[in-house]
Amino acid sequence: MMILMSKKQVESILEELRPAILADGGNVHLVDITAEGVVQVRFEGECLRCPSRDMTLRSGIETTLRNRLHNITGVEEVQN
């Protein structure tokens, strides 16, 4: 039950971050949250070719999620 609630919270935070990502021609989607609290996301569009993708993942998405949701232990990109 806590994971389902966390998914809604993660989606809400991603919605707040999404406009900046969309402005650069990319997008990010929640794939899953592991039992260990790792948020798995998938990038799309220009994000796939962006040299700053890892910085967006760590400094933007992961930092924001971990600051707001203390049960999140990390964020990782998944492909496909």
BAFI-739688 format. One record per residue: x, y, z of N, C-alpha, C in turn; residue number from 1; residue in one letter. Coordinates in Angstrom, 2 decimals. Each point is the difference from the previous one (the first is absolute). Layout:
! residues N
n_c1->X, n_c2->Y, n_c3->Z, ca_c1->X, ca_c2->Y, ca_c3->Z, c_c1->X, c_c2->Y, c_c3->Z, seq->NUM, type->A
...
//
This chain:
! residues 80
n_c1->0.82, n_c2->-1.19, n_c3->0.00, ca_c1->-0.82, ca_c2->1.19, ca_c3->0.00, c_c1->0.86, c_c2->1.26, c_c3->0.00, seq->1, type->M
n_c1->1.11, n_c2->0.01, n_c3->0.75, ca_c1->0.87, ca_c2->1.17, ca_c3->0.04, c_c1->0.62, c_c2->0.28, c_c3->-1.37, seq->2, type->M
n_c1->0.34, n_c2->-1.06, n_c3->-0.73, ca_c1->0.57, ca_c2->0.18, ca_c3->-1.34, c_c1->-1.01, c_c2->0.69, c_c3->-0.91, seq->3, type->I
n_c1->-1.28, n_c2->-0.40, n_c3->0.04, ca_c1->-1.00, ca_c2->0.63, ca_c3->-0.85, c_c1->-0.12, c_c2->1.48, c_c3->0.32, seq->4, type->L
n_c1->0.00, n_c2->0.33, n_c3->1.29, ca_c1->-0.07, ca_c2->1.39, ca_c3->0.38, c_c1->1.24, c_c2->0.74, c_c3->-0.49, seq->5, type->M
n_c1->1.16, n_c2->-0.61, n_c3->0.11, ca_c1->1.23, ca_c2->0.61, ca_c3->-0.46, c_c1->-0.01, c_c2->0.23, c_c3->-1.50, seq->6, type->S
n_c1->-0.59, n_c2->-0.93, n_c3->-0.76, ca_c1->-0.09, ca_c2->0.18, ca_c3->-1.45, c_c1->-0.78, c_c2->1.26, c_c3->-0.35, seq->7, type->K
n_c1->-1.10, n_c2->0.23, n_c3->0.71, ca_c1->-0.78, ca_c2->1.21, ca_c3->-0.24, c_c1->0.82, c_c2->1.24, c_c3->0.35, seq->8, type->K
n_c1->0.72, n_c2->-0.07, n_c3->1.08, ca_c1->0.83, ca_c2->1.13, ca_c3->0.42, c_c1->1.13, c_c2->0.24, c_c3->-1.00, seq->9, type->Q
n_c1->0.63, n_c2->-1.07, n_c3->-0.45, ca_c1->1.08, ca_c2->0.13, ca_c3->-0.99, c_c1->-0.54, c_c2->0.58, c_c3->-1.29, seq->10, type->V
n_c1->-1.14, n_c2->-0.50, n_c3->-0.47, ca_c1->-0.62, ca_c2->0.53, ca_c3->-1.22, c_c1->-0.28, c_c2->1.49, c_c3->0.13, seq->11, type->E
n_c1->-0.49, n_c2->0.40, n_c3->1.16, ca_c1->-0.32, ca_c2->1.41, ca_c3->0.23, c_c1->1.26, c_c2->0.87, c_c3->-0.09, seq->12, type->S
n_c1->1.08, n_c2->-0.47, n_c3->0.58, ca_c1->1.26, ca_c2->0.75, ca_c3->-0.04, c_c1->0.55, c_c2->0.02, c_c3->-1.42, seq->13, type->I
n_c1->-0.08, n_c2->-1.12, n_c3->-0.72, ca_c1->0.47, ca_c2->-0.03, ca_c3->-1.39, c_c1->-0.81, c_c2->0.98, c_c3->-0.85, seq->14, type->L
n_c1->-1.29, n_c2->0.13, n_c3->0.29, ca_c1->-0.85, ca_c2->0.96, ca_c3->-0.72, c_c1->0.51, c_c2->1.42, c_c3->0.19, seq->15, type->E
n_c1->0.48, n_c2->0.30, n_c3->1.19, ca_c1->0.55, ca_c2->1.33, ca_c3->0.28, c_c1->1.30, c_c2->0.23, c_c3->-0.76, seq->16, type->E
n_c1->0.80, n_c2->-1.04, n_c3->-0.14, ca_c1->1.30, ca_c2->0.11, ca_c3->-0.67, c_c1->-0.11, c_c2->-0.09, c_c3->-1.52, seq->17, type->L
n_c1->-1.06, n_c2->-0.64, n_c3->-0.47, ca_c1->-0.16, ca_c2->-0.30, ca_c3->-1.43, c_c1->0.04, c_c2->1.21, c_c3->-0.93, seq->18, type->R
n_c1->-0.61, n_c2->1.15, n_c3->0.34, ca_c1->0.03, ca_c2->1.12, ca_c3->-0.95, c_c1->1.41, c_c2->0.41, c_c3->-0.44, seq->19, type->P
n_c1->0.94, n_c2->-0.01, n_c3->0.91, ca_c1->1.38, ca_c2->0.36, ca_c3->-0.36, c_c1->0.60, c_c2->-1.04, c_c3->-0.94, seq->20, type->A
n_c1->-0.31, n_c2->-1.25, n_c3->0.22, ca_c1->0.51, ca_c2->-1.08, ca_c3->-0.85, c_c1->-0.66, c_c2->0.07, c_c3->-1.38, seq->21, type->I
n_c1->-1.30, n_c2->0.23, n_c3->-0.02, ca_c1->-0.73, ca_c2->0.12, ca_c3->-1.27, c_c1->0.50, c_c2->1.20, c_c3->-0.80, seq->22, type->L
n_c1->0.36, n_c2->1.08, n_c3->0.68, ca_c1->0.49, ca_c2->1.21, ca_c3->-0.68, c_c1->1.28, c_c2->-0.28, c_c3->-0.78, seq->23, type->A
n_c1->0.75, n_c2->-1.01, n_c3->0.43, ca_c1->1.22, ca_c2->-0.38, ca_c3->-0.70, c_c1->-0.23, c_c2->-1.14, c_c3->-0.98, seq->24, type->D
n_c1->-1.25, n_c2->-0.37, n_c3->-0.22, ca_c1->-0.32, ca_c2->-1.03, ca_c3->-0.99, c_c1->0.02, c_c2->-1.42, c_c3->0.52, seq->25, type->G
n_c1->0.06, n_c2->-0.17, n_c3->1.30, ca_c1->0.04, ca_c2->-1.35, ca_c3->0.57, c_c1->-1.22, c_c2->-0.27, c_c3->0.86, seq->26, type->G
n_c1->0.07, n_c2->-1.11, n_c3->0.70, ca_c1->-1.05, ca_c2->-0.36, ca_c3->0.95, c_c1->0.55, c_c2->-1.08, c_c3->0.92, seq->27, type->N
n_c1->-0.65, n_c2->-0.17, n_c3->1.14, ca_c1->0.39, ca_c2->-1.03, ca_c3->0.97, c_c1->-1.28, c_c2->-0.65, c_c3->0.51, seq->28, type->V
n_c1->0.05, n_c2->-1.32, n_c3->0.16, ca_c1->-1.15, ca_c2->-0.76, ca_c3->0.48, c_c1->0.42, c_c2->-0.92, c_c3->1.14, seq->29, type->H
n_c1->-0.88, n_c2->-0.13, n_c3->0.97, ca_c1->0.21, ca_c2->-0.94, ca_c3->1.08, c_c1->-0.23, c_c2->-1.41, c_c3->-0.53, seq->30, type->L
n_c1->0.96, n_c2->-0.89, n_c3->0.24, ca_c1->-0.15, ca_c2->-1.40, ca_c3->-0.39, c_c1->-0.46, c_c2->-0.82, c_c3->1.21, seq->31, type->V
n_c1->0.69, n_c2->0.17, n_c3->1.12, ca_c1->-0.33, ca_c2->-0.79, ca_c3->1.19, c_c1->0.75, c_c2->0.58, c_c3->1.20, seq->32, type->D
n_c1->-0.36, n_c2->-0.50, n_c3->1.17, ca_c1->0.74, ca_c2->0.27, ca_c3->1.22, c_c1->0.31, c_c2->-1.37, c_c3->0.60, seq->33, type->I
n_c1->1.27, n_c2->-0.28, n_c3->0.22, ca_c1->0.39, ca_c2->-1.31, ca_c3->0.52, c_c1->-0.35, c_c2->-0.09, c_c3->1.48, seq->34, type->T
n_c1->0.03, n_c2->-1.22, n_c3->0.52, ca_c1->-0.25, ca_c2->-0.23, ca_c3->1.42, c_c1->1.03, c_c2->0.72, c_c3->0.87, seq->35, type->A
n_c1->1.17, n_c2->0.28, n_c3->-0.56, ca_c1->1.07, ca_c2->0.69, ca_c3->0.72, c_c1->-0.16, c_c2->1.51, c_c3->-0.05, seq->36, type->E
n_c1->-1.01, n_c2->0.50, n_c3->-0.71, ca_c1->-0.24, ca_c2->1.43, ca_c3->-0.08, c_c1->0.71, c_c2->0.71, c_c3->-1.14, seq->37, type->G
n_c1->0.46, n_c2->-0.76, n_c3->-0.99, ca_c1->0.66, ca_c2->0.60, ca_c3->-1.17, c_c1->-1.05, c_c2->0.30, c_c3->-1.06, seq->38, type->V
n_c1->-0.06, n_c2->1.25, n_c3->-0.41, ca_c1->-0.93, ca_c2->0.42, ca_c3->-1.05, c_c1->0.66, c_c2->-0.27, c_c3->-1.35, seq->39, type->V
n_c1->-0.71, n_c2->-0.71, n_c3->-0.85, ca_c1->0.49, ca_c2->-0.29, ca_c3->-1.35, c_c1->-0.75, c_c2->0.86, c_c3->-0.99, seq->40, type->Q
n_c1->0.76, n_c2->0.74, n_c3->-0.82, ca_c1->-0.60, ca_c2->0.89, ca_c3->-0.99, c_c1->0.54, c_c2->-0.31, c_c3->-1.39, seq->41, type->V
n_c1->-0.77, n_c2->0.41, n_c3->-0.99, ca_c1->0.41, ca_c2->-0.16, ca_c3->-1.40, c_c1->-0.05, c_c2->1.38, c_c3->-0.66, seq->42, type->R
n_c1->1.09, n_c2->0.36, n_c3->-0.65, ca_c1->0.06, ca_c2->1.25, ca_c3->-0.75, c_c1->-0.46, c_c2->-0.25, c_c3->-1.43, seq->43, type->F
n_c1->-0.52, n_c2->1.07, n_c3->-0.62, ca_c1->-0.43, ca_c2->-0.07, ca_c3->-1.40, c_c1->0.45, c_c2->1.25, c_c3->-0.74, seq->44, type->E
n_c1->-0.11, n_c2->-0.05, n_c3->-1.31, ca_c1->0.27, ca_c2->1.17, ca_c3->-0.84, c_c1->1.44, c_c2->0.44, c_c3->0.07, seq->45, type->G
n_c1->0.20, n_c2->1.31, n_c3->0.06, ca_c1->1.34, ca_c2->0.57, ca_c3->-0.01, c_c1->0.83, c_c2->-0.42, c_c3->1.20, seq->46, type->E
n_c1->-0.64, n_c2->-0.41, n_c3->1.08, ca_c1->0.73, ca_c2->-0.46, ca_c3->1.18, c_c1->0.93, c_c2->-1.16, c_c3->-0.34, seq->47, type->C
n_c1->-0.40, n_c2->-0.82, n_c3->-0.96, ca_c1->0.79, ca_c2->-1.18, ca_c3->-0.34, c_c1->1.35, c_c2->0.37, c_c3->-0.61, seq->48, type->L
n_c1->0.09, n_c2->1.19, n_c3->-0.60, ca_c1->1.25, ca_c2->0.45, ca_c3->-0.63, c_c1->0.69, c_c2->1.09, c_c3->0.80, seq->49, type->R
n_c1->-0.59, n_c2->0.40, n_c3->1.11, ca_c1->0.50, ca_c2->1.15, ca_c3->0.75, c_c1->1.21, c_c2->-0.37, c_c3->0.86, seq->50, type->C
n_c1->1.10, n_c2->0.75, n_c3->-0.14, ca_c1->1.18, ca_c2->-0.28, ca_c3->0.82, c_c1->-0.22, c_c2->0.35, c_c3->1.48, seq->51, type->P
n_c1->-1.04, n_c2->0.77, n_c3->0.31, ca_c1->-0.29, ca_c2->0.38, ca_c3->1.39, c_c1->-1.04, c_c2->-0.90, c_c3->0.65, seq->52, type->S
n_c1->-0.34, n_c2->-1.10, n_c3->-0.66, ca_c1->-1.04, ca_c2->-0.90, ca_c3->0.51, c_c1->0.30, c_c2->-0.49, c_c3->1.42, seq->53, type->R
n_c1->1.24, n_c2->-0.38, n_c3->0.26, ca_c1->0.34, ca_c2->-0.51, ca_c3->1.33, c_c1->-0.11, c_c2->1.11, c_c3->1.04, seq->54, type->D
n_c1->0.35, n_c2->1.23, n_c3->-0.37, ca_c1->-0.13, ca_c2->1.12, ca_c3->0.92, c_c1->-1.48, c_c2->0.27, c_c3->0.30, seq->55, type->M
n_c1->-0.84, n_c2->-0.09, n_c3->-1.02, ca_c1->-1.44, ca_c2->0.17, ca_c3->0.20, c_c1->-0.52, c_c2->-1.08, c_c3->0.94, seq->56, type->T
n_c1->0.46, n_c2->-1.22, n_c3->-0.21, ca_c1->-0.44, ca_c2->-1.13, ca_c3->0.83, c_c1->0.43, c_c2->0.20, c_c3->1.45, seq->57, type->L
n_c1->1.26, n_c2->0.31, n_c3->0.23, ca_c1->0.54, ca_c2->0.09, ca_c3->1.37, c_c1->-0.35, c_c2->1.32, c_c3->0.69, seq->58, type->R
n_c1->0.36, n_c2->1.10, n_c3->-0.64, ca_c1->-0.15, ca_c2->1.31, ca_c3->0.64, c_c1->-1.43, c_c2->0.52, c_c3->-0.02, seq->59, type->S
n_c1->-0.75, n_c2->-0.39, n_c3->-0.99, ca_c1->-1.38, ca_c2->0.47, ca_c3->-0.10, c_c1->-0.99, c_c2->-0.97, c_c3->0.59, seq->60, type->G
n_c1->-0.15, n_c2->-1.13, n_c3->-0.65, ca_c1->-1.05, ca_c2->-0.95, ca_c3->0.38, c_c1->0.29, c_c2->-0.68, c_c3->1.34, seq->61, type->I
n_c1->1.19, n_c2->-0.60, n_c3->0.13, ca_c1->0.30, ca_c2->-0.74, ca_c3->1.23, c_c1->0.04, c_c2->0.93, c_c3->1.22, seq->62, type->E
n_c1->0.65, n_c2->1.14, n_c3->-0.12, ca_c1->0.08, ca_c2->0.92, ca_c3->1.14, c_c1->-1.39, c_c2->0.45, c_c3->0.43, seq->63, type->T
n_c1->-0.84, n_c2->0.36, n_c3->-0.94, ca_c1->-1.35, ca_c2->0.46, ca_c3->0.33, c_c1->-0.80, c_c2->-1.11, c_c3->0.66, seq->64, type->T
n_c1->0.03, n_c2->-1.20, n_c3->-0.58, ca_c1->-0.77, ca_c2->-1.11, ca_c3->0.57, c_c1->0.48, c_c2->-0.36, c_c3->1.41, seq->65, type->L
n_c1->1.31, n_c2->-0.07, n_c3->0.18, ca_c1->0.53, ca_c2->-0.40, ca_c3->1.31, c_c1->-0.25, c_c2->1.07, c_c3->1.06, seq->66, type->R
n_c1->-0.01, n_c2->1.27, n_c3->-0.40, ca_c1->-0.28, ca_c2->1.07, ca_c3->0.96, c_c1->-1.45, c_c2->-0.01, c_c3->0.44, seq->67, type->N
n_c1->-0.89, n_c2->-0.41, n_c3->-0.88, ca_c1->-1.43, ca_c2->0.04, ca_c3->0.32, c_c1->-0.56, c_c2->-1.31, c_c3->0.51, seq->68, type->R
n_c1->0.58, n_c2->-1.10, n_c3->-0.46, ca_c1->-0.49, ca_c2->-1.34, ca_c3->0.40, c_c1->1.14, c_c2->-0.76, c_c3->0.64, seq->69, type->L
n_c1->0.01, n_c2->-0.06, n_c3->1.28, ca_c1->1.14, ca_c2->-0.55, ca_c3->0.72, c_c1->0.14, c_c2->-1.51, c_c3->-0.11, seq->70, type->H
n_c1->-1.03, n_c2->-0.68, n_c3->-0.51, ca_c1->0.12, ca_c2->-1.45, ca_c3->-0.20, c_c1->0.63, c_c2->-0.34, c_c3->-1.35, seq->71, type->N
n_c1->0.32, n_c2->1.01, n_c3->-0.82, ca_c1->0.67, ca_c2->-0.22, ca_c3->-1.27, c_c1->1.50, c_c2->-0.09, c_c3->0.25, seq->72, type->I
n_c1->0.61, n_c2->-1.10, n_c3->-0.43, ca_c1->1.43, ca_c2->-0.20, ca_c3->0.24, c_c1->0.86, c_c2->0.36, c_c3->-1.19, seq->73, type->T
n_c1->-0.60, n_c2->0.15, n_c3->-1.17, ca_c1->0.78, ca_c2->0.36, ca_c3->-1.18, c_c1->-0.89, c_c2->0.02, c_c3->-1.22, seq->74, type->G
n_c1->0.59, n_c2->0.41, n_c3->-1.11, ca_c1->-0.70, ca_c2->0.03, ca_c3->-1.29, c_c1->0.93, c_c2->-0.60, c_c3->-1.03, seq->75, type->V
n_c1->-0.56, n_c2->-0.84, n_c3->-0.86, ca_c1->0.81, ca_c2->-0.57, ca_c3->-1.08, c_c1->-0.77, c_c2->0.03, c_c3->-1.31, seq->76, type->E
n_c1->0.77, n_c2->0.15, n_c3->-1.07, ca_c1->-0.60, ca_c2->-0.02, ca_c3->-1.34, c_c1->-0.08, c_c2->-1.43, c_c3->-0.49, seq->77, type->E
n_c1->-1.12, n_c2->-0.36, n_c3->-0.56, ca_c1->-0.13, ca_c2->-1.29, ca_c3->-0.64, c_c1->-0.23, c_c2->0.23, c_c3->-1.48, seq->78, type->V
n_c1->0.48, n_c2->-0.90, n_c3->-0.81, ca_c1->-0.15, ca_c2->0.09, ca_c3->-1.44, c_c1->-0.99, c_c2->-1.06, c_c3->-0.44, seq->79, type->Q
n_c1->-0.87, n_c2->0.40, n_c3->-0.90, ca_c1->-1.05, ca_c2->-0.90, ca_c3->-0.54, c_c1->-0.98, c_c2->-0.40, c_c3->1.02, seq->80, type->N
//
